[in-house]
Amino acid sequence: MDGLTDEQERNTFASFLASNTWGPDLPDPTDDPSGDNWSWNFGAQDFTRINGTENNKTSEVGLRPDTEDLNRNDVPDRTNSYFEYELNLDTTAANPLRVGGGYRRVGAAVWYQYRIPLNAFKNKVGAPDFSLIEFVRLWFTGHDQEIDISLSEFNLIGNQWEEVKRNDSSFTISVVNYEDNYNQGYTSPGGVKREQDKTKPDEEVLGNEQSLALNFRNLSDGGYRDAIKRFSYRPLDVFSYREMKMFVHGDAHFSGRADNATAKIVVRFGSDSLNYYEYKAPVYPGWDEPRNSVRIRFEDITALKQGRDSTNARVVIPVKNGPDSATYAVLGEPTLTRIMFISVGVENPVIPGQDTASVSGQIWINELRLADVDDTPGWAYSVSTSVKFADLGSVAFTFSQVDPYFHSLETRSGSRQTVKTWNVSAALAVDKFFPESWNGTSLPFTYSHSEQVFTPLYNPGSDVLVSKAADLQKENVARRTGSETTAESEKQRILLEAQTVTTSDTYTLSSFKFNFPSDHWLVRDVLNRIGYGFSYTISRLRSPTVQYQTAWQWNARINYAYTFSPDNYLKPADIFGASLLPDDLEQLQIFFNPITSISTGLSMVRTRRQERLRLLKRESDPVRSLSASRSLQFGWKLTEGGFLNLSGDYAVDIGSTLVHHEVNAQGRQRSFSQILEQMLLQDQLINFGRDNGYNQSFNINTRPRVPSWFGLNKYVTLNFRYGVSYRWSNSFQQGELGIATGWGNNITFGTDFSLKSFVESWFPSPPSAAASAVPTAPAGRRGRREEEPDESLPVPVQTAPETEAPKDSIPSPPGEGLIGIARTFIKTPFLDYDKITISFTQTNSSQNNGVPGRPGFANLFGRVPFLQDAKFGWGPSRAYQLGLVSIPSAEITDVFIKSSFPFIGFSTNANEQVRARVNGAGLTDAFSQSNKLSLRTSRDLWSGARIDLNWNLGWDYSQSRSSVADSLGRVTLRSFASGGAIERSFLTFPPTFIFSMFKSGIADVKKKYDDLKAEPGTDDEKLSRAFEEGFESFPLLKKLFGAYFPRVNYSFRWDGLEQLGMLKNFATRVSLDHGYTSSYRTTFKSSSGSAMQTESQRITYAFSPLIGLNVTFKEVLKGNMSANARYGSSVSYDLTPSAKTIVETVSNEMSVTGSYGRTGFEIPLFGLALQNDIDISFTYSFAKNSRMTYDTKINNTLDDKGTPGEGSTRTQMEPRVRYVLSSRVTASLFYRYTKIAPDEGGSSIPGSTTNEGGLDVHIAIQ
C-alpha cells in the first residue's frame, strides 16, 4: 500500500526496527515492516492479510486491480450519503428481525435468518435515495474476543403483497419456504415441484419454493384482515381465462368442519373497494384438497351482476359444486377486463350460538394462477372486386368480417367484438363526354360509401354477455308488463345500443380544370390555367355512449399558375453591336420582365359536428370550424450571360380562421350565403378572417461569371446562394404575448478551381517523337506518293550502330531542360491536383415572442427601402423578415465596409424596439449561428492510386436574452447568456510504432501540463492548452498558420492491384482503401456578460479504415465470388477542464465478408425445368470498445497511466445460404453466433453468448 518493497521498507524503518525488542506479545515485523503483504490460503480462517496488496499477484483475485472507486464513476466522491442499520446478533434475546433458523443438526452449525426492513434504518447520513444504492459495507463490533461468523446469503428481497392496514399488531404477512422453514414443517402443496436449475445439467440443483403467509393474532370475532396486490400502472385483464385457482394451507389446530370453521379465506378482485368480486370459504388444516383449493369460475361469478335491483347491493350466492359454505359475492360494477387489485384475507367467522372468541394462526397461500384459457377458434375473411368501364370509370366493392375470437400472432386474444366493414366506390371521368375541341379538360368525379359495424360480445366496460343481458332484460320486462312485444322491443334496444356503427359518404372532384376551345389571351392564359378541387364528406355515428352524431366537412380550393416566356429579354450585343461590348458581355441577356413564373392558390375548409349523448337530454352545442389558406409563389431572373446572373424565388403561405363568421351577434348559425356576405366587400375586398399562421421564404441564387482575363473563366467557377424562411404565428388567447416570430437563413458560397489544367500551360509537354518525325503519306493507287517530302526539313543522319534505337534529330527548344526540371520538382509534387473546391456555409436563426402587429407582408412590399421605415402595426420590419437583424422591429440605419469577413456591416436601431404591451410580460430572444468552411482536392499518385485531401473549419455561436416588457412595450434586459464552439480538422497520431516520433499522446499532455504550471493563468486554462498542444502531431503548423488553421485529413484508394504478381491469376479486380479523419472541438459559454470560459474539449481521430481490401474473383463454378476485409480504429479524448478529467474512448473494428452467387442454372424436377439461383454469404465481425479515465492527482499532476472503465468485446459470425427455387419460392438457411465479453478491467456489462439458427421459406401465393 505504501508503494515500497519489503527491502525498501526495512531500510526506511531501520532505526525503528533496531530500537525495539520483539517477542511473543510483539511479533517481529522485519519480514514485512509496513504490514501490507498479501497472504491467504484457500480454506484458511486467518484473513488478517487478505487485503494486502504486495505480492497479491500470486492470487487469482490479484489479477483484478484494486480500486477505491467503489461505484466506478471515475471521480472522487467526497459526500457521505448512506443509510445505517444495526442488527443485534445476540441469539438469547428476543429479536423481531430474526425470522428463521436456530435449529441445530448433529455436527452442524446453527444458522439464523434475519430480515431487515429497508425503512427500519437507525441512522440516515446525507441525502441517500433507495432508487440509487451503489454499494453495501458490512462490519462487526461489540465483541471482545475472536468469533467465527459465516454468511450464507445476503440478498435484497421484496414482496408485491402488502398489508391493507399498516402497523397492525393483529395481522402481518411474511413468506415461508422450503429452504428456510423445512425444519418448521413446511411442505409444498400436492403437485407443486421445486424447479430444477437447468443451467447446471450435470447436477441436480433444485430451486426454492415458497408460500405467502398470513399471520393473524387475536383476531376478534367477525374481524377481517387482508393483504393486497395492486395493478396501478397496468390493469390486469383476465378475460381470456375461465378460472382463477389457488392452494390454501391451514394450521393444524383449525377446525375440520365447515359449520364450525376457525377461519375463512377471502379473495377479492376488482377496480376498488366499492367494485369487486369475492370468494369466501372455510380453511381446513393442512393442504386439504379439494376443500382448501380455491377455484373461482368466472362465468359463475360474473352472472351475479345480472338481475340485480341495484349495483349498490351486495349479492351473495353459494359456490356451485364448491366446498361447503363457500360463497361468491359481487359489489358494484367490477369487470374482468380491468382488475386494479387482488386481495387475500382471513376472516374470523361469527358462528351463531357460540360465544365470541378471538383466533390466532397462520394461513399459507400458494400458486395464485389463471387457468383454462379461452382458446375458442377465430376466423376472418375479406372479399373485393372491381369493374372497369374502359377509360370512362370504374366501380369497386370490398367486404370484410372479423369474429370476436380472431387475433394475430402478435396479440394474445381477440377483440371480443364482431367487426363488419364494407365499402363501395365509383369513379367517372366526366371529361370524356366533352367534345374533342375541349381536349385538356380534366373532370374526374368519385363517390364512395363505407359502413363499419362493431358488435361486442360483452356490454361495453363490463364482463356481462350482451346476449345474456338482453335476454334477462326481456324476462324482467315481460314479467313486469306482461307484454311480449314490449319485452322483445327492449331486448332489441339493448342489442342495438351495444353496437358502434359508423357510415360515411364522400363526393370528390379532386383536381379538375376546363380547357375552353378559344385562343383569346384571356381564355388561354387565364381561364384555362385555373385549377379547382372540391370534396364533401358526411359521416354518421352511434355507439353505446353516443345516441347519434352527424359530422360533415367540405374542402374547396382554387389555384392559378403561369410560366412566362423565356424570351422576354434584351440582348445589348444585338442593340449596340458585339464590337462595342467586352467579350465577356457578348451573351448578356437583360430580362425586361424579371418574373419567370407565378402561382397562387386559395383553399378553404369548413367542418361541423353535432351529437347527442345518451345520458343527456338535449343535443350538445355544435362544434364548428372554418379556415382559409392562401399562397403565392413567383420566380424571377434579372440577367443571364453576365457577371452576376441573379435569380431567385419568393413564396408565402397565410393561414387564417373565419370561425367567428359562423354565428351572428346573437350566437345563431349563419347560412353560407351570409358568411360570404361577411367575407366580401366589407372593410376590404375579401376578408379572410384573422391570420394565425404565416410562412414566407425568399431565395437569391447567382453563379457569377469570372472574367476571361488570362483565361480564368476556363478554370474558375463561382456560386452563391442566400435563402431565408420567415414564420409568424398567433395564439389569440394570449393577446400580443401570444404572437411569436422567427427566421432562419442559409448562406452558401462555393468555388471550383481546376488547378491542374490551369498550370498545365506553364509547363508545356515536349514534342513527341511521332510529332517530330517526317510525315509519310500513303501511296496512291498508281504506286506514287501524293505529296513530296518537305526539303526544308532537316534530313536525319544515322550515326549510331544499327542495333541502337534511333534518336530524334530535332534539336530541343531552348529552356526545355529547365521546364522538365520544374515539371518534375514543382508541378508534379505541388501543383498536380485536379480541382480545388472551397465551400462556405453559414446558417443563422432567430426566435422571438411577444411581437405586436400583423405578419409583416405590408412592411416587406409596401414600404420603400431606405426611405420609409416599417410601420409598427404592420409587424416585423423588412430587415427582420430577410434575416438581416434579430430584433423584430429593428431597421438598418447605416451600411459600411469592414476589414474582416463578411466585409460589409450595418448598424440598426435595435435599442428602440417595442414589444408586447403587457406589463411584466416575459420575453425571450434566442439567436444562433453556425459556420463551416471546407477545402477539398484530389490527385493521382500513380496508375490506379488516388488520394483525396480535405481541410475543415467550423465555428458556432448562440445567445439567449431574457427581458421583461412594460405596458408601453419598452424592454428591460434581465439576463444574457452566450456560448459557442470551434471545430477544425486535426492531425494527431497514436504514440505507437513509427508514430511515436511525433510526440503526441496523453503522456505529452501530462508533460505540457507540467511545463505550464509556472506560467500565469488558472489550472483549467493550463490543462486546456496542454490538452490541445499535447495531441498536436505537427505543432509547427500552429506557429506558421495560427491556432485555427485546419489540418489535413485524407483518404487513399488504390485500384488495379489485380495486375500485380499472382493476383492476376485468380482475381478480376482488387482494390485497397485507407482513410484518416480527425477533429478538434472546443465549446465555451458565458453568462451575464462574463468572459468566455472553456466548457469542454474533444479530440477524435479514426482510421476508417486503417486498411481495407476488396477482391472480386474470377468465375468460380460458373458463379461470381467476392470478398472484403476491413480493419478500422477510432479514438476520442474528452476533457472537461473544470473536472480536470480526460476520458479516452477506443473502438477497434474488424470485418470479413465473402459471398458467392450463381444464377440461372436448371434442375429438372418432375419433368419441369426450373430456373434456380443460389447465394452463399459469410460475415465475421469483431469489435472491441474500451474506456480509460485520466485524472489529476492531489498534487495537481495528470495521471497518464489512467484508470480502466467499462468496455466490451463483441464477436459475430453468420453464414447464410439463400436458395431461389423459382420466382415464387425462396428459402434461406442461416446460423448466427454472437458473443459479448466484458473487459477484465472493470466492465459492468454482463457477458453473453447467443446462438441463433433458422430456416426462412417464402412462397408467393399471388
Secondary structure as GFF3:
##gff-version 3
##sequence-region A 1 1262
A	DSSP	alpha_helix	6	12	.	.	.	ID=ss1
A	DSSP	alpha_helix	14	18	.	.	.	ID=ss2
A	DSSP	three_ten_helix	56	58	.	.	.	ID=ss3
A	DSSP	three_ten_helix	60	63	.	.	.	ID=ss4
A	DSSP	beta_strand	82	84	.	.	.	ID=ss5
A	DSSP	beta_strand	98	101	.	.	.	ID=ss6
A	DSSP	beta_strand	112	114	.	.	.	ID=ss7
A	DSSP	beta_strand	123	125	.	.	.	ID=ss8
A	DSSP	beta_strand	162	163	.	.	.	ID=ss9
A	DSSP	beta_strand	171	177	.	.	.	ID=ss10
A	DSSP	alpha_helix	178	181	.	.	.	ID=ss11
A	DSSP	three_ten_helix	182	184	.	.	.	ID=ss12
A	DSSP	beta_strand	210	219	.	.	.	ID=ss13
A	DSSP	beta_strand	224	230	.	.	.	ID=ss14
A	DSSP	beta_strand	241	249	.	.	.	ID=ss15
A	DSSP	three_ten_helix	258	260	.	.	.	ID=ss16
A	DSSP	beta_strand	264	272	.	.	.	ID=ss17
A	DSSP	beta_strand	275	282	.	.	.	ID=ss18
A	DSSP	beta_strand	293	297	.	.	.	ID=ss19
A	DSSP	alpha_helix	298	302	.	.	.	ID=ss20
A	DSSP	three_ten_helix	303	305	.	.	.	ID=ss21
A	DSSP	beta_strand	315	318	.	.	.	ID=ss22
A	DSSP	beta_strand	327	331	.	.	.	ID=ss23
A	DSSP	beta_strand	341	347	.	.	.	ID=ss24
A	DSSP	beta_strand	359	373	.	.	.	ID=ss25
A	DSSP	beta_strand	380	389	.	.	.	ID=ss26
A	DSSP	beta_strand	393	402	.	.	.	ID=ss27
A	DSSP	beta_strand	417	429	.	.	.	ID=ss28
A	DSSP	three_ten_helix	430	433	.	.	.	ID=ss29
A	DSSP	three_ten_helix	436	438	.	.	.	ID=ss30
A	DSSP	beta_strand	444	456	.	.	.	ID=ss31
A	DSSP	alpha_helix	466	481	.	.	.	ID=ss32
A	DSSP	alpha_helix	484	497	.	.	.	ID=ss33
A	DSSP	beta_strand	500	513	.	.	.	ID=ss34
A	DSSP	alpha_helix	521	525	.	.	.	ID=ss35
A	DSSP	three_ten_helix	527	529	.	.	.	ID=ss36
A	DSSP	beta_strand	530	542	.	.	.	ID=ss37
A	DSSP	beta_strand	546	563	.	.	.	ID=ss38
A	DSSP	beta_strand	569	570	.	.	.	ID=ss39
A	DSSP	alpha_helix	572	576	.	.	.	ID=ss40
A	DSSP	three_ten_helix	578	580	.	.	.	ID=ss41
A	DSSP	three_ten_helix	583	585	.	.	.	ID=ss42
A	DSSP	beta_strand	589	591	.	.	.	ID=ss43
A	DSSP	beta_strand	595	613	.	.	.	ID=ss44
A	DSSP	beta_strand	623	637	.	.	.	ID=ss45
A	DSSP	beta_strand	639	640	.	.	.	ID=ss46
A	DSSP	beta_strand	646	657	.	.	.	ID=ss47
A	DSSP	three_ten_helix	659	661	.	.	.	ID=ss48
A	DSSP	alpha_helix	672	679	.	.	.	ID=ss49
A	DSSP	beta_strand	690	702	.	.	.	ID=ss50
A	DSSP	three_ten_helix	709	714	.	.	.	ID=ss51
A	DSSP	beta_strand	716	730	.	.	.	ID=ss52
A	DSSP	three_ten_helix	732	738	.	.	.	ID=ss53
A	DSSP	beta_strand	739	753	.	.	.	ID=ss54
A	DSSP	alpha_helix	755	760	.	.	.	ID=ss55
A	DSSP	alpha_helix	769	772	.	.	.	ID=ss56
A	DSSP	alpha_helix	816	822	.	.	.	ID=ss57
A	DSSP	pi_helix	823	831	.	.	.	ID=ss58
A	DSSP	beta_strand	836	849	.	.	.	ID=ss59
A	DSSP	alpha_helix	857	861	.	.	.	ID=ss60
A	DSSP	three_ten_helix	872	874	.	.	.	ID=ss61
A	DSSP	alpha_helix	878	881	.	.	.	ID=ss62
A	DSSP	beta_strand	892	897	.	.	.	ID=ss63
A	DSSP	beta_strand	904	908	.	.	.	ID=ss64
A	DSSP	three_ten_helix	910	912	.	.	.	ID=ss65
A	DSSP	beta_strand	921	942	.	.	.	ID=ss66
A	DSSP	beta_strand	945	965	.	.	.	ID=ss67
A	DSSP	beta_strand	971	985	.	.	.	ID=ss68
A	DSSP	three_ten_helix	993	998	.	.	.	ID=ss69
A	DSSP	alpha_helix	1002	1011	.	.	.	ID=ss70
A	DSSP	three_ten_helix	1012	1014	.	.	.	ID=ss71
A	DSSP	alpha_helix	1019	1031	.	.	.	ID=ss72
A	DSSP	alpha_helix	1035	1041	.	.	.	ID=ss73
A	DSSP	beta_strand	1049	1055	.	.	.	ID=ss74
A	DSSP	three_ten_helix	1057	1059	.	.	.	ID=ss75
A	DSSP	three_ten_helix	1061	1065	.	.	.	ID=ss76
A	DSSP	beta_strand	1067	1087	.	.	.	ID=ss77
A	DSSP	beta_strand	1093	1113	.	.	.	ID=ss78
A	DSSP	beta_strand	1120	1136	.	.	.	ID=ss79
A	DSSP	beta_strand	1141	1165	.	.	.	ID=ss80
A	DSSP	beta_strand	1168	1191	.	.	.	ID=ss81
A	DSSP	beta_strand	1203	1204	.	.	.	ID=ss82
A	DSSP	beta_strand	1208	1220	.	.	.	ID=ss83
A	DSSP	beta_strand	1225	1238	.	.	.	ID=ss84
A	DSSP	beta_strand	1248	1259	.	.	.	ID=ss85
###
